[in-house]
Amino acid sequence: MHEYDIVLKRLLEKSQQRLTGERVVRWLPTELPIVQNLRVDLLGETADCELIQIEVQSTNQSGIGFRMLEYLVHVNRLYGRVPRQILLYVGRERLRMSSQFQWPDGQAGFTLIDMREADGEPLVASPEPSDNVLGILGRLKDQRAALRGVLDKLKRLDREQAEFYYQSLLVLAGLRGLEEAVKEEAKMLTIDISENKVLGPAYNRGRQEGLQEGRQEGRREGRQEALRDLLLHQIESRFGPLPAWVEAQLSQRPSQNLEQIGMRLFEAATLDELFR
């Protein structure tokens, strides 16, 4: 479970065409209720009725080829079509996963995109804010200049959009060790960013969290809160409307325990079993 997932999914819903070369005109349900209650990250349909499945990985995972094949089989059973599969690797470590899964009688493959090697310049130069934010994960000539340009664009958006994209930028910056660079560039962008009507609220919230428990502790608490929110959303999608005690339980659990709950989410038959 990672806080990056929910941010990346929301950005990719708008930016997938630049990564896949095809425009998704309709996003489909991502829960695959065949045999197992599987859930893909994103599943879309193009105007030509082609299915596109996008998975996001921030770590190298053994067995990913088999998992992608498993997704392919279940999507095909559910929709009667074989999806075009794309795995987007956004981690910092060298990519060690293969885009092929082989067995004695055959093989299956998928498109594997390593964002560390992808050209981030076209994304940063795009007029679409989600492209701009995703661009910091790619290969850039000058990271600082790119961050400065992205922030300059964000301050021109309306307040709600700017806050979402600024927070998204801070989250994804963690994948490249650029959190402090984002904050420093944001401070240099205006005389006092804390008073900027667009970026100020998001910046002040992050700054106050850092001052309260120290910068490192503030970032950790922010990530834990994002993890709780994401997990709550997934539990609600799995079981429907939730009793009040579920949110109370999540608020009391440490990050490690939240991850354990997330791992058994789709194996548990009841809420009591999930929180055992």
C-alpha positions as CSV (number, residue, x, y, z in Angstrom):
1,M,0.0,0.0,0.0
2,H,1.4,3.4,-1.0
3,E,0.0,6.9,-0.9
4,Y,1.4,7.4,-4.4
5,D,-1.3,5.1,-5.9
6,I,-4.3,7.4,-5.5
7,V,-2.4,10.4,-6.7
8,L,-1.0,8.6,-9.8
9,K,-4.3,7.2,-10.7
10,R,-6.0,10.6,-10.7
11,L,-3.2,12.1,-12.8
12,L,-3.1,9.2,-15.2
13,E,-6.8,9.4,-15.9
14,K,-6.0,12.7,-17.7
15,S,-2.5,12.0,-18.9
16,Q,-2.7,8.4,-20.2
17,Q,-2.9,9.4,-23.8
18,R,0.6,10.8,-23.8
19,L,1.9,7.6,-22.3
20,T,-0.1,5.1,-24.3
21,G,-0.7,6.8,-27.6
22,E,-4.4,6.1,-27.4
23,R,-7.2,8.2,-25.9
24,V,-9.4,6.5,-23.3
25,V,-12.9,7.8,-23.7
26,R,-14.4,5.8,-20.8
27,W,-13.0,4.5,-17.5
28,L,-14.4,1.1,-16.5
29,P,-14.8,-0.5,-13.1
30,T,-11.4,-1.7,-11.9
31,E,-12.7,-4.5,-9.6
32,L,-12.5,-7.9,-11.3
33,P,-14.9,-10.1,-9.4
34,I,-14.1,-13.4,-11.1
35,V,-12.9,-16.3,-8.9
36,Q,-10.9,-13.9,-6.8
37,N,-11.8,-10.3,-6.0
38,L,-9.0,-8.8,-8.0
39,R,-8.6,-5.1,-8.6
40,V,-6.5,-3.5,-11.3
41,D,-5.2,0.1,-11.0
42,L,-6.8,1.6,-14.1
43,L,-8.9,0.0,-16.9
44,G,-10.1,2.1,-19.8
45,E,-11.7,1.9,-23.1
46,T,-10.7,3.8,-26.3
47,A,-13.1,5.1,-29.0
48,D,-12.1,2.0,-31.0
49,C,-13.3,-0.2,-28.1
50,E,-9.7,-1.3,-27.2
51,L,-9.2,-2.0,-23.5
52,I,-6.2,-0.4,-21.8
53,Q,-5.0,-1.6,-18.4
54,I,-2.5,0.5,-16.5
55,E,-0.6,-0.7,-13.4
56,V,1.7,1.4,-11.3
57,Q,4.7,0.0,-9.4
58,S,7.0,2.0,-7.2
59,T,9.2,-1.0,-6.3
60,N,10.6,-4.0,-8.1
61,Q,8.3,-6.9,-7.5
62,S,9.0,-10.5,-8.2
63,G,6.3,-12.4,-10.0
64,I,4.9,-9.3,-11.6
65,G,4.8,-11.0,-15.0
66,F,2.5,-13.7,-13.7
67,R,0.3,-11.2,-12.0
68,M,-0.1,-9.2,-15.2
69,L,-1.1,-12.4,-17.0
70,E,-3.6,-13.1,-14.3
71,Y,-5.1,-9.7,-14.7
72,L,-5.3,-10.2,-18.5
73,V,-7.1,-13.5,-18.1
74,H,-9.7,-12.1,-15.7
75,V,-10.3,-8.9,-17.8
76,N,-10.8,-11.0,-20.9
77,R,-13.3,-13.2,-19.1
78,L,-15.2,-10.2,-17.8
79,Y,-15.2,-8.1,-20.9
80,G,-14.6,-10.6,-23.7
81,R,-11.5,-8.7,-24.9
82,V,-7.8,-8.9,-24.3
83,P,-6.5,-5.6,-22.8
84,R,-3.4,-3.8,-23.9
85,Q,-1.4,-3.9,-20.7
86,I,1.0,-1.2,-19.5
87,L,3.1,-1.3,-16.3
88,L,4.4,2.1,-15.3
89,Y,7.5,1.9,-13.0
90,V,7.9,5.1,-10.9
91,G,10.5,3.9,-8.4
92,R,14.0,5.3,-7.7
93,E,15.9,2.0,-7.8
94,R,17.2,0.5,-11.1
95,L,14.4,-1.3,-12.9
96,R,14.9,-5.1,-12.5
97,M,11.4,-6.3,-13.6
98,S,10.9,-8.0,-17.0
99,S,8.1,-7.3,-19.4
100,Q,7.8,-11.0,-20.2
101,F,6.4,-14.0,-18.4
102,Q,7.5,-17.3,-19.9
103,W,6.6,-20.9,-19.3
104,P,7.5,-24.1,-21.1
105,D,4.6,-23.8,-23.6
106,G,4.5,-20.1,-24.3
107,Q,5.0,-16.6,-23.1
108,A,3.0,-13.4,-22.5
109,G,4.2,-9.8,-22.5
110,F,3.2,-6.3,-21.7
111,T,4.5,-2.8,-22.2
112,L,6.9,-1.7,-19.4
113,I,7.6,2.0,-19.0
114,D,10.5,3.1,-16.8
115,M,9.7,6.7,-15.9
116,R,13.3,7.2,-14.8
117,E,14.3,6.8,-18.5
118,A,11.2,8.4,-20.0
119,D,11.7,11.9,-21.4
120,G,10.0,14.2,-18.9
121,E,10.5,17.4,-20.9
122,P,7.3,17.1,-23.1
123,L,5.2,16.4,-20.0
124,V,6.6,19.4,-18.2
125,A,6.0,21.6,-21.3
126,S,2.4,20.3,-21.8
127,P,-0.6,22.6,-21.1
128,E,-2.2,19.8,-18.9
129,P,-1.3,20.2,-15.2
130,S,-1.4,16.4,-14.6
131,D,1.2,16.0,-17.4
132,N,3.4,18.7,-15.7
133,V,3.3,16.9,-12.3
134,L,4.0,13.5,-13.8
135,G,6.9,15.0,-15.7
136,I,9.0,15.3,-12.6
137,L,9.2,11.5,-12.5
138,G,10.9,11.5,-15.9
139,R,14.4,12.3,-17.2
140,L,14.9,16.1,-17.1
141,K,17.8,18.3,-18.2
142,D,17.4,20.5,-15.1
143,Q,15.2,19.3,-12.3
144,R,15.1,22.6,-10.5
145,A,14.2,24.5,-13.6
146,A,11.4,22.0,-14.3
147,L,10.0,22.3,-10.8
148,R,10.1,26.0,-11.1
149,G,8.2,25.9,-14.3
150,V,5.6,23.5,-13.0
151,L,5.0,25.6,-9.9
152,D,4.7,28.7,-12.0
153,K,1.9,27.0,-14.0
154,L,0.1,25.8,-10.9
155,K,-0.2,29.2,-9.3
156,R,-2.3,30.3,-12.3
157,L,-5.0,27.6,-11.7
158,D,-8.0,28.1,-9.6
159,R,-7.5,27.5,-5.9
160,E,-9.0,24.0,-5.7
161,Q,-7.1,22.7,-8.7
162,A,-3.8,24.3,-7.6
163,E,-4.0,22.8,-4.2
164,F,-4.6,19.3,-5.5
165,Y,-1.7,19.5,-8.0
166,Y,0.6,21.1,-5.5
167,Q,-0.1,18.3,-3.0
168,S,0.3,15.8,-5.8
169,L,3.7,17.3,-6.7
170,L,4.8,17.0,-3.1
171,V,3.8,13.4,-2.9
172,L,5.5,12.4,-6.2
173,A,8.5,14.4,-5.3
174,G,9.1,11.8,-2.6
175,L,9.7,9.2,-5.3
176,R,12.7,11.3,-6.5
177,G,13.9,12.7,-3.2
178,L,12.7,16.2,-4.2
179,E,10.3,17.2,-1.5
180,E,12.6,19.9,-0.1
181,A,13.4,21.1,-3.6
182,V,9.7,21.6,-4.3
183,K,9.3,23.6,-1.1
184,E,12.4,25.7,-1.7
185,E,11.4,26.5,-5.3
186,A,7.9,27.3,-4.1
187,K,9.3,29.8,-1.6
188,M,11.4,31.4,-4.3
189,L,8.5,31.7,-6.7
190,T,6.8,34.5,-4.8
191,I,7.9,36.9,-2.1
192,D,5.9,34.9,0.5
193,I,4.2,31.8,-0.8
194,S,2.4,31.4,2.5
195,E,0.3,34.4,1.5
196,N,-0.2,33.3,-2.1
197,K,-4.0,32.8,-2.5
198,V,-3.5,29.6,-4.6
199,L,-0.5,27.7,-3.2
200,G,-0.5,29.3,0.2
201,P,-3.1,27.0,2.0
202,A,-1.4,23.8,0.8
203,Y,2.0,25.1,1.7
204,N,1.0,26.4,5.1
205,R,-0.6,23.1,6.0
206,G,2.5,21.1,5.1
207,R,4.7,23.7,7.0
208,Q,2.7,23.6,10.1
209,E,2.8,19.8,10.2
210,G,6.5,19.9,9.9
211,L,6.9,22.5,12.6
212,Q,4.7,20.6,15.0
213,E,6.7,17.3,15.1
214,G,9.7,18.2,12.9
215,R,10.0,18.0,9.2
216,Q,10.6,14.3,9.0
217,E,7.8,13.5,11.5
218,G,5.4,15.8,9.6
219,R,6.0,14.0,6.3
220,R,5.6,10.6,8.0
221,E,2.2,11.7,9.5
222,G,1.1,13.1,6.2
223,R,1.9,9.8,4.4
224,Q,0.1,7.8,7.2
225,E,-3.0,10.0,6.9
226,A,-3.0,9.5,3.1
227,L,-2.7,5.8,3.6
228,R,-5.7,5.8,6.0
229,D,-7.8,7.8,3.6
230,L,-7.0,5.5,0.7
231,L,-7.6,2.3,2.8
232,L,-10.9,3.7,4.0
233,H,-12.0,4.3,0.4
234,Q,-11.0,0.8,-0.6
235,I,-12.8,-0.8,2.3
236,E,-15.9,1.1,1.5
237,S,-15.7,0.0,-2.2
238,R,-15.3,-3.6,-1.0
239,F,-18.0,-3.7,1.7
240,G,-20.3,-0.8,1.0
241,P,-21.4,1.8,3.6
242,L,-19.3,1.4,6.7
243,P,-20.1,1.6,10.4
244,A,-18.5,4.4,12.4
245,W,-16.1,2.0,14.2
246,V,-14.2,1.3,11.0
247,E,-12.8,4.8,10.7
248,A,-12.1,4.8,14.4
249,Q,-10.1,1.6,14.1
250,L,-8.1,2.9,11.2
251,S,-7.3,6.1,13.1
252,Q,-5.7,4.1,15.9
253,R,-3.6,1.7,13.8
254,P,0.1,2.4,13.0
255,S,1.3,2.4,9.4
256,Q,2.6,-1.2,9.5
257,N,-0.7,-2.5,10.7
258,L,-2.6,-0.5,8.0
259,E,-0.5,-2.1,5.3
260,Q,-1.3,-5.5,6.8
261,I,-5.0,-4.7,6.6
262,G,-4.6,-3.6,3.0
263,M,-2.9,-6.9,2.1
264,R,-5.8,-9.0,3.4
265,L,-8.6,-6.6,2.2
266,F,-9.8,-8.7,-0.7
267,E,-9.3,-12.0,1.2
268,A,-11.5,-11.1,4.2
269,A,-15.1,-12.0,3.9
270,T,-16.3,-9.7,6.7
271,L,-15.2,-6.5,8.4
272,D,-14.6,-8.4,11.6
273,E,-12.3,-10.7,9.8
274,L,-10.5,-7.8,8.2
275,F,-9.8,-6.2,11.5
276,R,-9.0,-9.4,13.4
